[in-house]
Amino acid sequence: MPVSSEKTAKELYQDAVQLDQSGDQSPDVAKRARELFKQAAEMGHTAALVDYANYLYSGRGGEADKPHALLLIWRAFREGHHEALDDLANLLEEFSQEYPDDSEKAAAAKAAKDIESLKVSLQPVVSYMQNLSCGLLRERRPRT
């Protein structure tokens, strides 16, 4: 347990999610949620990193920085938050439609399509690993 009033990354993330889902659309609430996501992300919370990146991409609660947001989502994926791949594919596709430079636009669109192809090709691996882990868990349960 953290000392005094310091919160853990998980607690900061939960506070941010609560604000995000409160339905309050005021700029102050969005700014506070964004800051909490950022703080939790800086403490190593990868789900917070994805949420902070989405706020950063959209400009919610502050200025937008789309390239930086894409890099943060990529970092979250590399750090083990595999669901970030969906966010990355979606934002790259959106980014490709907004980007003024045709070569960058094409590269972002291709990257989004490559991610979708990767997800399809990994599906059998994911299914196998889920089945394997379920089997191992059943084998390790104490017999009564």
N, C-alpha and C positions, 0 to 999 in steps of 0.2 A: 504494500500500500504506500502511495506517495506521501511524502512528508507534508504536513499542514494543508494548505489549500491547493497545492499543485495537483493537476489532474493527469491521468494517464492518457496515452494516445487513444485508447479505446473509449474512454469517457469523453474526450474532446470530440471524437468522431460521433458518438451517440448524441451529444448535445447539438452538433451540426446537423445531423440527420433530423432530429426533432424540429429544429428551426426550419430546415428545408421542407419538411412535410407539414408544417403548421398551417399552410394556406395563406399566411400573411405575405403579401407580395410587395411590402414596403422596401425601399432601397436599403434602409438601415438593417432590416432583418437579413436581406440577401448579403449585405456587406459582412455582417457578423458571422453568418453561416460560412461564407467563403473563408474568412479568417480562421475559423475553427477547423475547417477542412485542411487548410494550409498548415496550421500548427500540428495537427495530428499526422499529416503526411510527413512533415519534417522530423517527426519522432518515429517514422518507419511504418506507419499504418498504410498499407497499399490500397485498400478500398478508399480511404480518405484521399489518397493521391489521385485516384481516378475521378472522384467527385470534385476535387479542387480543380483538376484539369478541365472538367466539363464546365465549371463556372468560369474558368479562365478563357476557354474557347468561346463561350457565348457572351462574355462580358458581363455576366450577372454578378452584381456586388462590387463591380470595379471595371477597370479597362480590360478589353479583350486582347489576348495575345495568342492567336491561333497556332502559329508554329511552335511556340513554347508548350502549349497545351498538348499538342500531338506528341512532342518529345516526352512529356511527363507520363502520358498514357503508355507509350512504348516502354518507359522505365518500369512502370507498374507491372506490365506484362513480363518483362525480363526478371523482375523480382518475385515472380510466382503468382501474380494475380491474373490468372488466365482468362477470366471473364473480360478483362480489359481489351482483349482482341476484338470483341464485338464493337466496343466503343471506338476503337481505333479504325476499324473498317468503315463504320458509319461516318465518322468525322473526316476521314480521308476522302470519302466519296463527296461529302458536302464541300470540303475544302477544294477539291478539284473543280467543282462547279463555280466557285467564287474566285479562284485564282486568276489574275489578269494575264500571266505569262503562259502561253500555250504549251511550252515544253514542260513547265512545272505542273500545269494542269493535267497533262497526259501522264506524267510520272505519278502524281497522286492518285489518279483514277486507276492506273495499272496496279499500284500498291494495294489499293482497296480490293481490287479483283483478285490479286494474288493471295490476300488474307482469306478471302472467301473460299478460294480453291484449297488453301492449306487446311482450313477448318473441315472441309468435306473429306480431304484425304486423311486427316487425323481421326475422323470419327470411329473407324474400326479399332484403332489403337486405344482410344479413350474407352470404348465399350469393353474391350478385352481387359484393360487395366481395372475398370470398375468391377467386372466379374471376378477377376483375380483377387482384388482386395476383399470383396465380399466372401469369397471362398476361404481366404486366409483368416478372416475374422471368425467365421464359423468354426474352423479347425482349432482356433486358439481359445474358444470359449470353454470354460470348465464344464465338464460333464457331470450331470447330477444324477 
